[in-house]
Amino acid sequence: MQQRNRAKPKVCIVTPEYPPEQWGGLARTVQRVSYHARDMGLNTHVAVFSIDPENLVLLDENHRSESLDGVTVHHITVGKQQMNESSREIWDCPHTYTVRMMYQSLEILHAREQFDLFHSFFLYPAGYVAGLVSRRFRKPSIVTIVGNDIKKYTFSPEKAAICRIGLENADRIVGLSRDLVEMADALVRIEEKSRIIYNSVRVPDYYRNERVTKQGMTRIGCAGIFKYAKGLPYLLKAAALLKHEYGFVLELRGHLRESETQVFDRMLEHTGMSGHVHLLEPVTHERISEWMDSLDLFVLPSVSEGCPNILMEAMASGVPSIATNTGAIGGLIENGTSGLIVPWGDSKALAGAMSHMMQNPELARNMGLAGRERMRKFSSDREFYAWRELYRELLEF
């Protein structure tokens, strides 16, 4: 147990994303946990790293701090080394400069603030760097794995060893779902020091009663930062199987990763879905319920997930929901009762579930209602007490 002399232990949460600059699921999860730490009475700091690939970045001018809602947020910028292949030696790595500057910046911040605990989100590079700092200065640490870290970098030969070090250095490992912990445990034995803590969601007071009907145009929604893990091609392929049988529009709300643009355009052309798909800008967290209320059906076709905030928000809003069996989804949806779960990477199964919902509007409505009630179990209070119990394993407060 970590001993301390001060009344309020000081915690440093290390992350690549934090609102308002970022709006995705990771940023919102980190913000909620930082508020929970604050409400536990901890002196809560958040170190948010960003990369400037163009300009010279110096350690004595790469840091800006501000107080946001009782949390001290440190915005830390690090550089990126420009390296062409012709001059690259066998020992050179294009990421060394950036990761080393992250470590040095966090060491400088710790020298000034004297943190009692480090808590990182996303295994690489945040978890790896925070783990090194905490181990060097003999401070306890937590790393939270969220999905697109352990399920992506494990398959990258040059990053798998770094992920292993990050897991080994942590005193506790939190997975947002059981399968994330199982995946991490396949890389290095961590089960005994791991915990599973689901995200939370607020159930809105307002509920739109009528949704899916057999008449009119069905509005099907999907949202997020559209990257490989989100499985968008499978949704487009599934929708194409149904386009001659049902009238619907597919609303995709969020950002399309540049790396996925070519695949997206190719899938639109291949499936002939251009006239059925609307790619929309993301909305603020405060307005997400308003968009959900306009939908008849929500589909999350991910091939990899953590604990998807956006699915929880759809269910909390009473939107009949379909999702793939990955991450925490099996713990969120009771299949056939509060939504439908299909295998990931299976367009035909996805199309079958979408057809079943559109063909049976009363069933869809009841599943939406059951999903709304299901989400009451994932309250902010439940999340708060789970994190407090974990923090108390490593700190006295």
Backbone torsions as a table, in degrees:
resi	resn	phi	psi	omega
1	MET	NA	130.1	-178.9
2	GLN	-71.6	126.8	177.4
3	GLN	-92.6	150.4	178.0
4	ARG	-150.1	155.8	-179.0
5	ASN	-98.7	-28.3	-176.7
6	ARG	-80.8	155.4	-177.2
7	ALA	-69.8	-35.8	-177.2
8	LYS	-115.0	105.0	176.9
9	PRO	-58.1	148.7	-175.8
10	LYS	-107.9	123.8	-175.9
11	VAL	-113.6	136.9	175.5
12	CYS	-114.3	114.3	175.7
13	ILE	-94.4	123.6	-175.1
14	VAL	-109.8	128.2	-172.1
15	THR	-153.9	152.5	172.1
16	PRO	-86.6	-9.5	-175.9
17	GLU	-141.2	141.7	176.7
18	TYR	-162.0	139.4	177.7
19	PRO	-66.1	155.5	4.2
20	PRO	-90.0	-5.7	-177.4
21	GLU	-63.2	-36.7	176.0
22	GLN	-117.4	150.2	-173.3
23	TRP	-124.6	-6.0	-174.0
24	GLY	-69.7	-178.5	-175.4
25	GLY	-59.7	-40.3	179.2
26	LEU	-61.9	-47.9	-179.0
27	ALA	-58.3	-42.4	-177.2
28	ARG	-71.9	-36.0	176.0
29	THR	-63.5	-45.7	179.6
30	VAL	-61.2	-42.5	-180.0
31	GLN	-61.8	-44.3	179.3
32	ARG	-60.5	-44.4	-179.1
33	VAL	-66.2	-36.8	177.2
34	SER	-64.2	-37.4	176.5
35	TYR	-67.6	-39.3	176.8
36	HIS	-61.1	-44.7	179.1
37	ALA	-61.5	-42.1	176.5
38	ARG	-59.3	-45.5	-177.2
39	ASP	-72.5	-15.6	171.9
40	MET	-75.8	-9.2	-176.4
41	GLY	92.5	12.0	178.9
42	LEU	-85.8	146.9	174.2
43	ASN	-78.1	101.8	-166.0
44	THR	-102.4	125.4	176.3
45	HIS	-120.9	146.6	175.2
46	VAL	-124.6	124.6	175.0
47	ALA	-103.0	112.4	-177.8
48	VAL	-106.5	119.2	-179.1
49	PHE	-95.7	138.2	170.9
50	SER	-134.5	158.0	-175.8
51	ILE	-115.3	130.2	173.7
52	ASP	-106.0	104.9	-175.0
53	PRO	-80.7	-7.7	-171.2
54	GLU	-104.8	-40.9	-167.9
55	ASN	-103.7	159.8	173.4
56	LEU	-71.0	126.8	-179.5
57	VAL	-115.9	127.9	179.9
58	LEU	-111.2	145.7	-175.1
59	LEU	-65.3	-24.8	-178.8
60	ASP	-92.2	9.3	177.3
61	GLU	-144.9	21.3	-176.0
62	ASN	-106.9	20.7	-170.0
63	HIS	-134.6	132.8	175.2
64	ARG	-137.9	131.7	-177.8
65	SER	-117.3	147.7	175.5
66	GLU	-152.2	159.9	176.9
67	SER	-101.7	123.0	179.2
68	LEU	-125.6	111.7	176.3
69	ASP	54.4	40.6	177.3
70	GLY	81.9	7.6	177.2
71	VAL	-116.9	132.3	176.4
72	THR	-84.8	117.9	-176.9
73	VAL	-108.5	124.4	178.2
74	HIS	-106.0	114.3	177.3
75	HIS	-91.2	114.3	-174.7
76	ILE	-118.4	122.8	178.8
77	THR	-103.6	135.7	176.2
78	VAL	-123.7	157.7	-176.8
79	GLY	-89.3	177.4	177.0
80	LYS	-136.9	126.3	-177.7
81	GLN	-76.0	130.2	175.4
82	GLN	-85.0	122.6	-173.7
83	MET	-140.0	118.4	176.3
84	ASN	-94.1	152.5	-172.2
85	GLU	-62.6	-32.4	-175.7
86	SER	-66.7	-29.7	-178.7
87	SER	-100.8	2.3	-176.2
88	ARG	-79.8	126.0	178.2
89	GLU	-90.0	170.5	-175.5
90	ILE	-63.5	-28.4	-178.8
91	TRP	-92.1	-1.5	-178.8
92	ASP	-82.1	143.2	174.8
93	CYS	-137.5	132.1	-176.7
94	PRO	-66.5	-13.6	-176.8
95	HIS	-99.0	-10.6	-174.9
96	THR	-57.7	-46.8	-178.1
97	TYR	-58.4	-46.5	-177.5
98	THR	-66.4	-48.6	-176.8
99	VAL	-66.7	-38.9	177.1
100	ARG	-63.5	-40.1	179.1
101	MET	-67.7	-33.5	173.7
102	MET	-60.8	-48.0	179.4
103	TYR	-60.0	-48.2	-178.2
104	GLN	-62.5	-40.3	179.8
105	SER	-65.0	-40.5	179.2
106	LEU	-70.3	-35.1	176.0
107	GLU	-64.4	-43.1	177.8
108	ILE	-61.9	-43.6	179.8
109	LEU	-63.6	-42.0	179.3
110	HIS	-65.5	-38.2	178.7
111	ALA	-60.4	-33.8	-179.4
112	ARG	-82.1	-40.6	-171.3
113	GLU	-97.4	-25.3	-179.0
114	GLN	56.2	69.8	-178.4
115	PHE	-73.3	151.1	177.1
116	ASP	-96.5	-19.4	-178.7
117	LEU	-156.5	142.9	174.0
118	PHE	-111.7	136.3	179.2
119	HIS	-133.0	110.6	-177.0
120	SER	-105.7	149.8	173.6
121	PHE	-118.0	132.2	-178.2
122	PHE	83.2	120.6	-168.1
123	LEU	-65.0	-40.5	-179.8
124	TYR	-132.4	130.0	1.5
125	PRO	-91.9	-11.0	-172.1
126	ALA	-58.5	-48.5	-177.8
127	GLY	-65.5	-39.1	179.1
128	TYR	-64.3	-48.4	-177.3
129	VAL	-67.4	-47.9	180.0
130	ALA	-62.7	-35.0	177.9
131	GLY	-64.7	-39.0	177.3
132	LEU	-64.8	-45.6	-179.6
133	VAL	-63.5	-47.1	-177.8
134	SER	-64.1	-39.9	179.9
135	ARG	-67.6	-41.3	-178.9
136	ARG	-63.5	-40.2	-175.3
137	PHE	-100.0	14.1	172.9
138	ARG	58.3	45.8	176.5
139	LYS	-114.3	145.1	178.4
140	PRO	-68.6	154.0	-178.6
141	SER	-145.3	151.7	175.0
142	ILE	-123.7	137.3	169.8
143	VAL	-121.1	131.8	177.6
144	THR	-104.6	121.5	176.2
145	ILE	-96.5	134.9	-166.4
146	VAL	-117.3	-11.9	178.0
147	GLY	137.1	-68.7	-175.2
148	ASN	-82.3	13.5	171.6
149	ASP	-101.5	-65.5	-177.4
150	ILE	-67.1	-28.0	-178.8
151	LYS	-91.5	3.4	176.5
152	LYS	-119.9	-55.5	-172.0
153	TYR	-74.4	-17.5	173.4
154	THR	-58.8	-28.5	-176.9
155	PHE	-97.6	7.8	176.1
156	SER	-101.6	111.4	-173.1
157	PRO	-53.4	-38.3	-177.0
158	GLU	-81.3	-12.2	-178.7
159	LYS	-107.3	-18.5	-176.6
160	ALA	-59.3	-42.4	179.5
161	ALA	-65.7	-37.2	178.5
162	ILE	-65.9	-40.7	177.2
163	CYS	-62.2	-39.4	178.5
164	ARG	-61.7	-43.7	178.2
165	ILE	-62.4	-43.0	178.9
166	GLY	-59.9	-39.9	178.4
167	LEU	-70.2	-40.6	-178.8
168	GLU	-67.2	-36.2	-176.5
169	ASN	-74.9	-21.7	-176.6
170	ALA	-75.8	141.1	174.3
171	ASP	-78.1	-32.7	175.6
172	ARG	-137.6	145.2	176.8
173	ILE	-123.4	126.9	178.7
174	VAL	-109.9	127.4	172.2
175	GLY	-107.2	141.7	176.6
176	LEU	-77.8	-3.3	174.3
177	SER	-157.5	163.4	-179.2
178	ARG	-67.7	-37.9	-176.0
179	ASP	-69.2	-22.8	173.7
180	LEU	-68.3	-41.8	177.6
181	VAL	-64.6	-40.7	179.3
182	GLU	-64.8	-37.7	178.4
183	MET	-66.3	-43.8	178.4
184	ALA	-63.9	-38.0	-179.3
185	ASP	-67.9	-23.9	175.2
186	ALA	-72.1	-24.4	179.2
187	LEU	-85.0	-42.5	177.6
188	VAL	-156.5	144.6	-175.3
189	ARG	-66.4	110.4	-177.5
190	ILE	-132.8	1.4	-170.7
191	GLU	-57.2	-39.0	-175.9
192	GLU	-67.5	-27.1	-179.8
193	LYS	-105.8	15.4	-177.4
194	SER	-100.3	154.6	175.5
195	ARG	-136.8	155.6	176.1
196	ILE	-118.7	121.4	178.8
197	ILE	-130.4	114.4	179.0
198	TYR	-75.4	158.3	171.6
199	ASN	-69.0	170.8	177.1
200	SER	-120.4	166.8	179.5
201	VAL	-150.3	149.0	174.9
202	ARG	-96.0	129.9	177.6
203	VAL	-85.8	117.0	-178.0
204	PRO	-63.6	152.7	177.5
205	ASP	-68.7	-37.8	-175.4
206	TYR	-83.2	142.2	176.2
207	TYR	-138.8	127.0	176.3
208	ARG	-84.7	117.7	-171.3
209	ASN	-74.6	-49.1	-175.8
210	GLU	-90.0	127.6	178.9
211	ARG	-132.7	-101.2	-175.6
212	VAL	-62.2	130.8	173.1
213	THR	-132.8	163.2	178.2
214	LYS	-82.7	-11.3	176.9
215	GLN	-108.4	156.7	175.2
216	GLY	79.9	-175.0	-175.3
217	MET	-94.6	122.9	177.8
218	THR	-82.8	129.5	178.2
219	ARG	-98.0	112.8	-179.3
220	ILE	-106.1	126.5	-176.3
221	GLY	-111.3	150.8	170.9
222	CYS	-149.5	142.2	-175.3
223	ALA	-145.8	157.3	176.7
224	GLY	144.9	-171.3	170.4
225	ILE	-92.1	106.4	-169.3
226	PHE	-78.0	104.3	178.6
227	LYS	-131.2	-178.1	-176.0
228	TYR	-51.9	-43.9	-174.5
229	ALA	-61.2	-25.3	-175.8
230	LYS	-78.7	-10.4	171.1
231	GLY	66.8	28.0	-176.1
232	LEU	-57.2	-39.9	178.9
233	PRO	-56.6	-32.7	-179.5
234	TYR	-71.0	-34.0	175.8
235	LEU	-68.3	-42.8	178.5
236	LEU	-62.9	-41.4	179.5
237	LYS	-66.5	-41.0	178.3
238	ALA	-64.7	-44.1	-180.0
239	ALA	-63.0	-36.4	179.5
240	ALA	-62.6	-32.3	178.5
241	LEU	-68.2	-18.7	-174.9
242	LEU	-109.6	-6.3	-168.1
243	LYS	-65.8	-24.9	179.6
244	HIS	-89.3	-10.2	-176.4
245	GLU	-102.3	-30.2	-176.5
246	TYR	-130.3	152.1	172.4
247	GLY	-94.0	116.6	-179.0
248	PHE	-154.4	160.0	171.1
249	VAL	-124.9	140.2	-178.4
250	LEU	-103.9	112.8	-179.4
251	GLU	-99.1	114.6	178.6
252	LEU	-105.6	108.1	-174.4
253	ARG	-109.7	118.5	-179.6
254	GLY	148.8	-159.7	-179.7
255	HIS	-106.9	136.4	173.1
256	LEU	-94.4	117.9	178.9
257	ARG	-57.9	139.9	-179.3
258	GLU	-56.0	-35.9	-179.4
259	SER	-67.3	-17.7	-177.8
260	GLU	-102.1	-5.0	-175.4
261	THR	-59.6	-45.8	-178.4
262	GLN	-63.5	-42.0	178.2
263	VAL	-63.8	-42.6	-179.8
264	PHE	-61.1	-49.5	-179.7
265	ASP	-61.8	-40.0	180.0
266	ARG	-65.9	-40.0	179.5
267	MET	-68.3	-37.8	176.4
268	LEU	-60.7	-44.0	-180.0
269	GLU	-67.8	-42.8	-176.8
270	HIS	-66.1	-38.2	-175.9
271	THR	-93.9	-11.2	-177.0
272	GLY	66.2	32.5	-173.7
273	MET	-97.4	5.0	-174.5
274	SER	-53.8	-40.7	-177.5
275	GLY	-75.0	-9.8	-178.0
276	HIS	-106.5	-6.7	-171.7
277	VAL	-112.7	130.1	173.5
278	HIS	-117.4	117.2	175.8
279	LEU	-93.1	113.3	-171.2
280	LEU	-113.2	153.4	176.2
281	GLU	-66.9	150.6	175.9
282	PRO	-65.5	154.0	175.2
283	VAL	-108.8	160.6	178.0
284	THR	-67.1	158.4	179.9
285	HIS	-57.7	-34.7	-178.7
286	GLU	-67.0	-24.1	-176.4
287	ARG	-105.2	4.0	-176.1
288	ILE	-64.5	-35.7	179.7
289	SER	-64.5	-35.2	178.3
290	GLU	-61.4	-43.2	177.9
291	TRP	-68.2	-42.1	179.4
292	MET	-58.1	-38.2	-179.4
293	ASP	-64.6	-19.5	-179.8
294	SER	-87.2	-9.1	-175.1
295	LEU	-91.8	153.0	173.4
296	ASP	-100.6	-24.1	-175.1
297	LEU	-155.0	142.4	176.6
298	PHE	-122.1	135.4	-178.3
299	VAL	-129.7	130.6	175.4
300	LEU	-120.9	103.1	-171.7
301	PRO	-94.2	25.7	-170.1
302	SER	-56.9	146.4	170.1
303	VAL	-97.2	-9.8	176.5
304	SER	-154.6	136.5	-178.7
305	GLU	-148.5	164.0	167.1
306	GLY	-103.6	-106.9	173.4
307	CYS	-124.1	92.1	-166.7
308	PRO	-67.9	111.9	176.7
309	ASN	-56.5	-41.2	-173.2
310	ILE	-66.3	-36.7	176.0
311	LEU	-66.6	-41.5	179.0
312	MET	-62.1	-38.0	178.6
313	GLU	-69.0	-37.6	176.7
314	ALA	-63.5	-46.7	179.7
315	MET	-64.8	-41.3	179.0
316	ALA	-62.4	-28.9	178.6
317	SER	-84.2	-1.7	178.6
318	GLY	82.8	14.9	179.6
319	VAL	-79.7	124.5	174.7
320	PRO	-54.5	128.5	-168.7
321	SER	-126.1	144.0	175.5
322	ILE	-126.3	135.0	178.8
323	ALA	-148.3	163.6	-179.5
324	THR	-89.3	158.2	-173.6
325	ASN	-84.5	75.0	179.0
326	THR	-144.0	154.7	179.6
327	GLY	61.9	-138.9	-176.8
328	ALA	-85.6	3.0	-170.7
329	ILE	-60.2	-37.3	177.5
330	GLY	-64.3	-20.5	176.1
331	GLY	-92.0	-16.4	179.5
332	LEU	-89.8	-47.5	-177.7
333	ILE	-99.1	130.9	167.9
334	GLU	-89.5	105.1	-170.3
335	ASN	-57.4	125.5	179.9
336	GLY	87.5	-9.0	179.6
337	THR	-115.3	-56.9	-178.9
338	SER	-109.5	18.3	179.0
339	GLY	151.9	-175.7	179.4
340	LEU	-121.8	137.5	176.8
341	ILE	-115.7	133.1	178.2
342	VAL	-126.2	161.2	177.0
343	PRO	-63.1	145.1	177.1
344	TRP	-75.8	150.9	179.7
345	GLY	71.5	25.8	-176.1
346	ASP	-132.1	93.6	-176.1
347	SER	-64.5	-38.3	-178.9
348	LYS	-65.3	-41.3	177.7
349	ALA	-64.5	-39.3	178.3
350	LEU	-64.1	-44.5	178.5
351	ALA	-62.1	-39.7	179.0
352	GLY	-62.3	-41.0	178.9
353	ALA	-67.9	-41.4	178.3
354	MET	-63.4	-43.1	178.0
355	SER	-62.3	-42.5	-179.8
356	HIS	-59.8	-42.8	178.6
357	MET	-65.7	-47.0	-176.5
358	MET	-70.4	-28.5	179.8
359	GLN	-79.7	-19.6	-175.9
360	ASN	-129.1	75.7	-174.3
361	PRO	-61.4	-34.0	179.8
362	GLU	-69.0	-40.0	175.8
363	LEU	-62.5	-42.9	178.7
364	ALA	-61.3	-43.2	179.7
365	ARG	-60.6	-44.7	-179.3
366	ASN	-65.3	-37.0	176.9
367	MET	-66.5	-37.6	176.6
368	GLY	-61.6	-43.7	177.8
369	LEU	-63.8	-42.8	179.6
370	ALA	-65.9	-36.6	177.3
371	GLY	-64.3	-39.8	177.8
372	ARG	-60.9	-44.6	178.4
373	GLU	-67.8	-36.9	179.1
374	ARG	-59.2	-38.9	-176.3
375	MET	-69.8	-16.3	176.3
376	ARG	-64.6	-21.7	178.8
377	LYS	-74.8	-16.2	-177.3
378	PHE	-106.4	58.0	-174.2
379	SER	-81.1	164.1	176.0
380	SER	-63.3	-36.1	178.5
381	ASP	-62.0	-44.0	178.7
382	ARG	-59.7	-44.4	179.7
383	GLU	-64.0	-43.1	-179.9
384	PHE	-58.2	-49.5	-176.4
385	TYR	-66.8	-33.8	177.8
386	ALA	-65.3	-44.2	178.9
387	TRP	-69.4	-37.7	179.3
388	ARG	-63.4	-42.1	178.5
389	GLU	-60.3	-41.4	179.5
390	LEU	-66.7	-47.1	-179.8
391	TYR	-59.0	-35.9	-178.8
392	ARG	-72.0	-14.4	172.8
393	GLU	-71.4	-21.7	-174.2
394	LEU	-117.2	-18.0	-178.3
395	LEU	-132.3	151.6	171.9
396	GLU	-97.5	117.3	174.7
397	PHE	-159.9	NA	NA
